[in-house]
Amino acid sequence: MLIPVGVGTTQRLPGTPQTAFRSGVDLVRVTAVVRDEKGRIVRNLTRNDFVVMDAGIRRPIADFSSAETPLSLALLFDVSGSMEVAGKVEAARRAADHLVSWLKPGKDEAALFTFDAELRELLTFTKETGALRSALQRLAPYGSTSLHDAIAAAARRVAGRSTGRRAVLVITDGIDTSSHLSAREVSGVASSIDVPVYILAVVPPVDHPGADTAAANAARSPLAGELVDLASWTGGHLFVTSAPAHASVAARQIVSELRHQYLIAFESAGTSGWHPLDIQTRDRKLTVRARSGYVAGKPGAPSAAAALGWKAGPSPVL
């Protein structure tokens, strides 16, 4: 497995917080999505169906849940200058509206962040979908793009929410012009705090071969590569959309995945540093998507980025 190396306020990325399934217990928390051979989400599995491999060593599962809980989402909207081209900002706004439409008012919560060279909180976490839709209408593109830095900063913000199912949902054209972090580095940060990153890339039809048959055909897109890896290493996914129907399908799939995640916890290893994870099911026909690793150690141990060899330069902070 490849291991990643990594309102109105501005954000720079300092260290990475540790994450536990329950406070006071030294457990590592992992969310996992399981699909069958036909790509359908698999529900009703038990802890006995899973195998957790921590740096090649099998770990017993200490806590497990498949119960549906409210979602906490950081909606991260690209407002860089490149989004003005070919009507991408309007397509992105419609895609965001599709995502909001699948949230449960009064139960799920979401915050709206925008980014160009800096990250800004346009709307704090709210359970009011009407407020989210109103905020989306105030978006206007300008500036350069620090996509990777913004994802890392938004992941840290949503990691502090108390709900069980948290994620960053990025709506962008996928063009990064000014980040200090690489895709590998930011995936290491998001993986270490168990925040899956879903990327909805809004592109012109010419950049979306196979669009007539698949909304998520990222492998044949010019975006294939680092953004695919960034999302998959965190347990998320990259979707490429060039039509409203694609955005609707992708939004429904993202929210469905998050609602049917399995929550798994196991005792943290005693050795400090980065630990690669491999979450499997006993049925090898099933595919599990989960974060790629975690950072073990007491407070003061290296952060995910430091453990993976990242030496920070100046970067935007919240």
VMD Tcl script that draws the C-alpha trace (Angstrom):
set ca {
  {0.00 0.00 0.00}
  {1.21 3.49 -0.79}
  {1.62 5.58 2.36}
  {1.00 9.34 2.10}
  {3.92 11.61 3.07}
  {2.32 13.46 4.31}
  {-15.33 34.52 8.75}
  {-13.06 36.12 7.15}
  {-10.32 34.37 9.03}
  {-7.26 32.86 7.44}
  {-5.80 29.47 8.32}
  {-2.34 28.05 8.60}
  {-1.74 24.41 9.36}
  {0.18 23.74 12.57}
  {0.35 20.22 14.07}
  {-2.21 17.43 13.82}
  {-4.54 16.52 16.72}
  {-4.80 12.98 18.00}
  {-8.16 11.22 17.64}
  {-9.81 8.68 19.94}
  {-13.10 6.76 19.66}
  {-13.98 7.54 23.30}
  {-12.38 10.15 25.49}
  {-10.12 8.73 28.16}
  {-9.52 5.50 26.25}
  {-6.42 5.06 24.07}
  {-8.30 3.76 21.05}
  {-7.87 4.53 17.37}
  {-11.11 5.32 15.53}
  {-11.61 4.31 11.91}
  {-14.63 4.78 9.65}
  {-15.03 2.30 6.80}
  {-17.30 1.91 3.76}
  {-17.84 -1.58 2.34}
  {-18.98 -2.38 -1.20}
  {-19.68 -5.65 -3.00}
  {-18.46 -6.76 -6.43}
  {-21.19 -4.72 -8.13}
  {-20.29 -1.55 -6.25}
  {-23.29 -1.66 -3.92}
  {-22.92 -0.55 -0.30}
  {-22.89 -3.52 2.08}
  {-24.82 -3.08 5.32}
  {-25.50 -5.24 8.39}
  {-21.94 -6.52 8.87}
  {-20.74 -7.19 12.44}
  {-17.39 -6.71 14.14}
  {-16.63 -10.38 13.48}
  {-16.74 -9.68 9.74}
  {-13.78 -7.26 9.92}
  {-10.04 -7.72 10.24}
  {-7.81 -4.80 11.29}
  {-4.13 -4.94 10.30}
  {-1.96 -2.29 11.96}
  {1.50 -2.15 10.34}
  {1.05 -5.81 9.44}
  {-0.09 -6.84 12.93}
  {-3.68 -7.93 13.54}
  {-5.47 -5.88 16.20}
  {-8.60 -6.98 18.06}
  {-11.61 -4.69 17.55}
  {-12.46 -3.03 20.87}
  {-15.52 -1.05 19.80}
  {-17.84 -1.23 16.81}
  {-20.98 0.44 15.53}
  {-23.05 0.43 12.36}
  {-25.87 2.60 13.74}
  {-26.77 5.66 11.71}
  {-25.71 8.94 13.33}
  {-25.99 12.59 12.17}
  {-23.39 13.89 9.74}
  {-20.93 16.76 10.24}
  {-19.69 18.05 6.91}
  {-17.27 20.78 5.94}
  {-18.33 21.99 2.49}
  {-15.22 23.44 0.88}
  {-15.98 25.58 -2.18}
  {-13.33 26.70 -4.65}
  {-13.67 30.45 -5.40}
  {-10.35 30.83 -7.22}
  {-10.15 32.74 -10.50}
  {-10.07 29.58 -12.62}
  {-13.66 28.82 -11.53}
  {-14.86 31.78 -13.64}
  {-14.01 29.87 -16.83}
  {-16.71 27.99 -18.79}
  {-19.41 28.58 -16.19}
  {-17.72 26.31 -13.64}
  {-18.77 28.37 -10.62}
  {-22.46 28.01 -11.50}
  {-22.04 24.27 -12.08}
  {-20.23 24.03 -8.74}
  {-22.99 25.96 -6.97}
  {-25.58 23.54 -8.36}
  {-23.46 20.59 -7.25}
  {-23.27 22.02 -3.73}
  {-27.03 22.50 -3.71}
  {-27.46 18.81 -4.61}
  {-25.30 17.88 -1.61}
  {-27.30 20.10 0.73}
  {-30.56 18.60 -0.54}
  {-29.54 15.17 0.80}
  {-28.92 16.44 4.35}
  {-31.54 15.95 7.04}
  {-32.65 19.35 8.40}
  {-32.35 19.59 12.17}
  {-30.12 16.49 12.36}
  {-27.14 16.74 9.99}
  {-24.89 19.77 10.22}
  {-22.61 21.45 7.72}
  {-20.35 24.48 7.52}
  {-19.47 26.34 4.33}
  {-15.85 27.28 3.69}
  {-14.47 29.01 0.62}
  {-10.89 29.10 -0.55}
  {-8.61 30.69 -3.08}
  {-5.16 31.44 -1.67}
  {-6.76 31.51 1.80}
  {-9.44 29.57 3.65}
  {-12.51 31.51 4.83}
  {-15.47 30.38 6.91}
  {-18.55 31.73 5.15}
  {-21.06 29.94 7.41}
  {-20.34 28.15 10.68}
  {-21.72 24.67 11.38}
  {-25.51 24.74 11.13}
  {-28.39 22.29 10.85}
  {-30.42 24.76 8.76}
  {-30.24 23.75 5.10}
  {-31.92 27.03 4.10}
  {-29.02 28.99 5.57}
  {-26.56 26.87 3.61}
  {-28.43 27.48 0.35}
  {-28.52 31.22 1.00}
  {-24.79 31.29 1.68}
  {-24.08 29.48 -1.59}
  {-25.64 32.38 -3.49}
  {-23.00 34.77 -2.09}
  {-20.04 32.97 -3.68}
  {-17.87 34.84 -6.17}
  {-14.59 33.57 -7.68}
  {-11.27 35.45 -7.48}
  {-7.59 34.84 -6.70}
  {-5.15 31.92 -6.93}
  {-5.78 28.40 -5.63}
  {-4.40 26.69 -2.52}
  {-6.51 23.55 -2.79}
  {-4.31 21.20 -0.75}
  {-3.76 23.67 2.10}
  {-7.50 24.40 2.29}
  {-8.41 20.70 2.50}
  {-5.97 20.14 5.37}
  {-7.31 23.16 7.28}
  {-10.98 22.20 6.75}
  {-10.24 18.61 7.87}
  {-8.89 19.95 11.16}
  {-12.03 22.03 11.68}
  {-14.51 19.19 11.13}
  {-12.37 16.76 13.18}
  {-13.37 18.70 16.27}
  {-17.09 18.01 15.82}
  {-18.67 15.49 18.20}
  {-20.75 13.51 15.71}
  {-19.58 10.09 14.59}
  {-19.57 10.65 10.84}
  {-17.48 13.58 9.63}
  {-16.08 14.46 6.22}
  {-14.74 17.22 4.01}
  {-16.64 17.65 0.73}
  {-14.59 19.67 -1.77}
  {-16.14 21.26 -4.87}
  {-13.41 22.44 -7.22}
  {-12.05 22.36 -10.77}
  {-9.04 20.54 -9.35}
  {-6.43 23.17 -10.28}
  {-3.94 23.97 -7.49}
  {-1.58 26.88 -8.11}
  {-0.25 28.01 -4.72}
  {-0.44 25.34 -1.97}
  {2.49 24.73 0.35}
  {1.32 21.16 1.01}
  {1.43 18.41 -1.61}
  {-1.47 16.00 -2.14}
  {0.51 13.28 -0.34}
  {1.17 15.53 2.66}
  {-2.43 16.66 3.09}
  {-3.71 13.09 2.74}
  {-1.40 12.14 5.61}
  {-2.90 14.89 7.77}
  {-6.52 13.95 6.98}
  {-5.83 10.22 7.35}
  {-4.28 10.66 10.79}
  {-7.44 12.34 12.16}
  {-9.91 10.04 10.35}
  {-11.60 12.67 8.18}
  {-12.43 11.27 4.73}
  {-12.09 13.74 1.88}
  {-14.61 13.59 -0.97}
  {-13.75 15.68 -4.03}
  {-16.38 16.69 -6.57}
  {-14.42 18.03 -9.54}
  {-16.40 20.27 -11.90}
  {-14.90 20.08 -15.39}
  {-15.90 20.85 -19.01}
  {-17.21 17.84 -20.99}
  {-14.00 17.68 -23.05}
  {-12.08 16.84 -19.84}
  {-14.52 14.11 -18.86}
  {-14.19 11.12 -21.22}
  {-16.75 8.44 -20.54}
  {-19.13 10.99 -19.05}
  {-22.07 9.45 -20.87}
  {-21.71 6.29 -18.82}
  {-20.17 7.27 -15.49}
  {-20.18 10.26 -13.15}
  {-17.12 8.99 -11.29}
  {-14.86 8.00 -14.18}
  {-11.86 9.72 -12.63}
  {-9.34 7.22 -13.98}
  {-9.70 8.63 -17.51}
  {-9.78 12.27 -16.46}
  {-6.79 14.66 -16.52}
  {-7.40 14.88 -12.76}
  {-6.44 11.22 -12.30}
  {-3.39 10.84 -10.12}
  {-2.74 12.98 -7.08}
  {-6.37 13.98 -6.36}
  {-7.53 10.37 -6.72}
  {-4.79 9.32 -4.30}
  {-5.51 12.18 -1.87}
  {-9.16 11.15 -1.59}
  {-8.60 7.39 -1.45}
  {-5.84 7.56 1.18}
  {-8.26 9.35 3.52}
  {-11.09 6.85 2.87}
  {-12.92 9.24 0.55}
  {-13.38 9.34 -3.22}
  {-12.99 11.59 -6.26}
  {-15.99 12.24 -8.52}
  {-15.72 14.04 -11.85}
  {-18.81 15.84 -13.09}
  {-19.53 17.76 -16.28}
  {-23.35 17.78 -16.17}
  {-26.07 18.40 -13.54}
  {-27.10 14.72 -13.63}
  {-23.56 13.68 -12.70}
  {-23.54 16.04 -9.71}
  {-26.88 14.68 -8.50}
  {-25.67 11.06 -8.67}
  {-22.37 11.89 -6.96}
  {-24.07 13.87 -4.16}
  {-26.45 11.00 -3.42}
  {-23.58 8.49 -3.40}
  {-21.41 10.59 -1.08}
  {-24.14 11.11 1.53}
  {-25.23 7.46 1.29}
  {-21.67 6.30 1.93}
  {-21.31 8.54 4.95}
  {-24.62 7.39 6.44}
  {-23.60 3.73 6.13}
  {-20.04 3.86 7.39}
  {-18.94 1.32 9.95}
  {-17.27 2.82 13.02}
  {-14.39 0.63 14.20}
  {-12.01 1.18 17.12}
  {-8.95 -0.72 18.29}
  {-6.22 -0.19 20.85}
  {-3.44 2.10 19.68}
  {0.00 0.59 19.18}
  {2.66 1.44 21.74}
  {5.21 2.56 19.16}
  {5.07 6.28 18.34}
  {4.90 7.43 14.74}
  {3.00 6.63 11.57}
  {1.18 3.28 11.40}
  {-0.19 2.06 8.04}
  {-3.65 0.48 8.29}
  {-5.31 -2.22 6.21}
  {-8.98 -2.81 7.05}
  {-10.38 -5.98 5.46}
  {-13.45 -8.19 5.64}
  {-13.32 -11.97 5.94}
  {-15.24 -12.10 2.68}
  {-12.50 -11.22 0.17}
  {-15.11 -10.41 -2.49}
  {-15.98 -7.24 -0.57}
  {-14.01 -4.01 -0.89}
  {-13.30 -1.83 2.15}
  {-12.41 1.85 1.88}
  {-10.90 3.43 5.00}
  {-8.08 5.76 5.94}
  {-4.55 4.61 5.21}
  {-3.01 5.03 8.66}
  {-2.74 6.89 11.95}
  {-0.14 8.50 14.21}
  {0.47 6.78 17.56}
  {2.02 8.43 20.59}
  {1.36 10.63 23.59}
  {0.95 14.42 23.36}
  {4.22 15.80 22.09}
  {4.75 12.91 19.70}
  {5.33 13.88 16.06}
  {2.31 15.04 14.10}
  {1.23 13.09 11.02}
  {3.09 15.44 8.72}
  {6.24 15.41 10.86}
  {6.14 11.64 11.26}
  {6.00 11.35 7.49}
  {8.93 13.66 6.91}
  {7.11 16.91 6.07}
  {8.98 20.09 6.98}
  {6.59 22.98 6.94}
  {7.18 26.22 5.18}
  {4.90 29.21 5.65}
  {1.30 28.29 4.95}
  {-2.11 29.98 5.47}
  {-3.64 29.37 9.27}
  {-7.10 29.70 10.99}
}
mol new
graphics top color blue
foreach p $ca { graphics top sphere $p radius 0.5 }
foreach p [lrange $ca 0 end-1] q [lrange $ca 1 end] { graphics top cylinder $p $q radius 0.2 }
display resetview
